[in-house]
Amino acid sequence: MIKVLIPSPLLSYTGVPEVEADGASLAEILEDLDRRYPGLRFRIVDEQDRMRRHMRFFINSEQVFDLAHPLTPTDSVQIVQALSGG
């Protein structure tokens, strides 16, 4: 199981700021999270399977842009929602 940190705006899905998920890639982690917390993935990934522009992913504190990025069981995933406005 991989530890996943959830941003505050998505806590309505998980109820807690840290969850665990199974998967060998970031995409698989998001699919597992969506099975556990329906609707969560759509808030993070759009209809074309691209990361939404206001979402950021960090694996072991390193920013990742590819959903196919491989993961190991000791990795930590942090999902960050960027602030925007005008």
Number of C-alpha atoms within 10 A of each C-alpha: 14 18 17 21 18 20 16 14 10 17 13 11 15 16 12 13 13 14 15 15 19 18 18 14 16 21 19 18 23 22 18 17 22 16 13 14 15 13 12 19 19 14 12 21 17 12 8 7 12 12 19 15 11 11 16 16 21 16 17 12 11 9 13 15 13 13 17 12 13 14 19 12 12 10 14 17 26 19 18 18 18 10 7 6 3 2
